[in-house]
Amino acid sequence: MLVGEKEVRGKKWEWWWVGEDRIAIRVLSSSPPLANTPRAYKQQVGSTTLEVQPWAADKPSFTAELHRIITYITRPQLNCSKVLPPGQAQASHHWLLCAEDWLLPAPDRPCIAYSFSMDGRDADFLETVSGLGCEVHSFDPSNSNRPTSDGHLGNRLASNHGNGGVVRQHKMWLEWRTPRKRKPKTRGNPGSVSQTLADIMAALGHRTVHFLYADLLSAEWRVFQNWIESGILHSVHHLVATVHLQWAGFEVGGTDEEVLRYWFSVLQGLQASGFKLVYSSAGEGHSVLKQTVINGHSSYTLSWVNTRH
């Protein structure tokens, strides 16, 4: 079943519901990938540009680039004395929230949580932030039959301010391109099936997202770049995201070495925006850019906290 479509710069994207809580993404016409040069990764998206990091070695090296990025995403940068795990009964956790008092919303202030997931693995996250009394918004363009706490499902962007713990569902997804022409928007206007995080927050009337969960199925690298360059990350306090390493990702091109350097540059951009890694959980498989590796996994779920809010 076709659940959404959009055409951007000559490329038409279709989201097809294929059952079993999965969605297929179909590209009907493609545009050229990013050029195989570092300059391509400095494409202007918002108010700043992504800074490309130097090579890990004296020259491009798959081994050196892979070692650098795996080392980076498996070594937490901040030790939290108090954490919120997804479930106390679980032997291991995919993610953790740093629960230091200075990192949590004040009891007398609103708490906002967003989740972007098409695989249903955000159930524990939704339960945890709902238990904190947050105003929770779940975004999934594919899941037309997923039960909701308030019985609402659609692509209307409307806030449930004051309904702490209630999960509001939106059949929408994240866009990483900033529209050239913006149409006037009003609160609750349906809009398109995908929007940037900044536009979603504006439509919902939110200035801060305290907890954000994202499993974007290989679109995360370009989405992260948009967040870094647009400056929206200053409005996000906690970020839990899965990074996929099996292939380069949507609209990411270049040699394997260039892709690995680009990924590392994005992670450095998150750090430069104030985010520190507090927890790392490896996924299944040992494939990185279609190559079998012993010291790496095909995906990692990473938990960050913004130390600058």
N, C-alpha and C positions, 0 to 999 in steps of 0.2 A: 504494500500500500504506500503510495506517495504521501509523505507527511509534510514536505516543504521543498521549496525550490527558490533559487536566487541567481541572478545573472550579474556578474561584476567584471567589468573590463574584458568582455568577450568570452568569459568563462561561465558556463552554466552549471550550477551545483544542484543536485537532487538528493534528498534524504528519503530513503525507502525503508519502511518498517518490514522486517523479514521474520519476525516472531522470535520467541525465546529471549525476549528482552534485548534484542540486538537491532542495530540499524546499519544499513549499507549506504555508503556515500558514493554517488555516481557523478563523474565529470563528463559532460557531453561534448564540450569543446575546451581545449586546453590552451593556455598561453605559455610562452617560454618560461622555464624556471629561472631562478636567480642566476645571474652570470657567475662563472667560475672564478670570481675575483673577490678579494676581501672588500672592495668598494661596494659590491652589491649588498653587503650586509649592513651598510650604513645608510640605507634608504630612509629618507625622512618620513616619519609617521606622525609625530606630534611635535612637542616643543623642543625635544632634544633628539640626538641620534645615538644609536647603540655603538659603544666603543669596542672595536675589534681588538682582541688580545693578541700579543705576540705569539709566535709559534712556541710550543713547549720545548722544542730542541732547536738546534742551529738551522735545520731545514725541515720541511714537512715530513712527518713520520707518524704513521698510523699507531704504532706501538706507544710512542711518547705521548701523543694526543689522547689515546685511550686511557693510559695510565693516569694522566693528569685529571681527566674528568671523573673517572671512577674513584680516584682518591678523594676528590673534592666532594662528591655526593655521598660518600660513605663515612665521612668524619664530621660529626656534629660540631658546631662552633659555639654553642651556648648550653651550659648545664643548668637544667631546671630542677629545683628541689621539690617542686610540686607539679604534677602533670594530671591531665584528664585523658585517660585512655578510652578507646571505643567500647570496651566492655570488660568489666573486672573478671569475668569468668573465662576469658580467652587466655590461652597459654602464651600467645604472641600477638603483637599488634601491628597493623599496617600503618598506623599514624598515632601521634600524640599531640595534645594541645598543652602548651606551657601555661601552667595555672598560677604563676607568681602573681601576687596581689596587684603589682604595678602594671601588669600586662592584661588584666581582665577589666571589663566594663564596670564602672561604679554601680553599686546596687540601685541607686536612684536615677540612673541614666538608661535610655533605650539600648537594647542589644540587638544587632542585626546580623543575620547569617545567610549566606548564599551557598547553594550547591549546584554545580554543573556536572552532571553524570548521566551517561546513557547505558550503563551496565548494571545499575541497581546496587553497586557496591557502596553507595553513600548512606545506606540505611542506618548504620551505626552512628555516622556523623549527624544525620538528621535527628536521631534519638538523643544524642548527647547535647546538641545545642538547643533542642526543644526543652530538655530537662533544665537547662540554664535559664529558661524563660525568654529566650530570644524570639524575635520576629523572624521567621524562617521562610526563605523563598527557594524553591527547588526548580531548576531549569532543565528540561528534557524534551526535545522536539519529537521524540519517537514514541514515548510511552503514553499512549492514548488510554490505556486501561488501568493505569496505576492508581490505586486507591489514595485518596487524599484526606487530610484531617478536616478540611472545611467543605469538601464536596465540590470544590471549584477546580476546573481544568480548562486552560485555554491560553491564548497568546496575548491576553490583555495584561498590561503592566499596571497593576493596581496594588497599593500597599495594604497590609493588614495591620496597620499601626495600632498598638494597644492590645492585639491578640497574641500575647506572648505564649510561645510553645506551639502555636498553630502553624502547620506547614502549608504554605500556599504554592500550588503547582503552576508552572508556566511552560507552555509548549514553545520554548524559544531556545536559542543557542548563542554562543559567543562569536562575534565577528572581530577580526583583527585589522580590518581596513577602516580607516576613518573616512566617512562619506565626504565627497567633495561638496555636494549640495545638501543642505539639511532642510527638511520640511518642518514647519512649526509643529511642535508636539504638545499635547495636553496630558494631564495625569490620566492614566487608564487607556490611552490611545493604543489600539492593537499593534500597530507598527508591523515590521517585517519579522520573519522567522528567526533572524539572527541580528544582533546589535552588539556594539561595543560595550564593555563594562561601564564606561563612563555614561553612555546613553541610557543603559538600564538603570543605573543608580539615579540619574536625573529624573527619569520617568517615574521611579518609585519614590522620589523625594528623599533619598538617602544621601547623606554627606559622608558617612562612614560605614564600612562593612567590617564588623569585628572578627568574624570567622568566615573564611571562604574555602570551599572544597572544589577541586577541579580534576576530573579525569577526562581529558579532551581527545583521547584516541589519536595522538600524533599531531594534533593541531596546537599543542601547548607551546611549542617554541615560538611560532609567529605571534600567538596571543601574548605570551610573556614579553616579547619585543614591543608589542603595542602598549602594554602596560608600562614598561620602562620608559618608552619614549613619550608617552602622553602624560606621564607624571601622576597617573591615577593611583599608583601604589602607595602614595602617602596616605590614602584613605582606607587602606586595608591593614588590619592589625595582625591577624593570624592567617597563614596560607598553608593548606594541605593540597598537594598536587602530585599526580603520577606523571613521570616522564617516560616516554617510550623510545627505546634505542634501536629497535629492529630495523627501521628505515629512517631516512632523513627527516620526514615530516612534510606536511603540506606546504607547498611553495618554498621549499628549501632545496637548493641545488648546489652542485660543486663536487669536487673529489671527496672521498671519504675523509681525508685529512682536513679539508676545508670545512666539512660539515661538523666534525668533532670540535674544531676550533670555534665555529659559530655557536655550537651548544654551550661551550665553556664561556664564551663571551656573554651569552644570555644569562648564565648563572652568575657571572661577575656583575652583570647589570642589576640583578636582583639584590646582590650584596651591597652594591653601591647605593641602592635605594633604601638601605637600612635593614634588609632581611638577613637573619642569621639562622642557619640550619640547627634544629634541635633534635631531629630524629630522622632516621633513614631505614626503610624496609625494602629489601630486594624482592622482586617478583620472580616468576618462573622463567625458565629458558636461559640460554647463554648465547644469544644471537645479537650482535651489534653490527648494524649496517650490513646485514645478511652474511656476516662472517661469524663463525663459531669461536667464542673466546672462553678461556677457562676462568679468568679472574674478573669476569663481569657478568651482569644479568641483562635480560632483554628489557626490563623495566624496573623502576624504583618509585616508591611512594615516599615523598619528602615532606617533612613538616617544618615550616619556617615561622618565625615571629619577627614582627617589625619592631626594632628597638628604638625607633625614632618618633613614634606617635606620642 
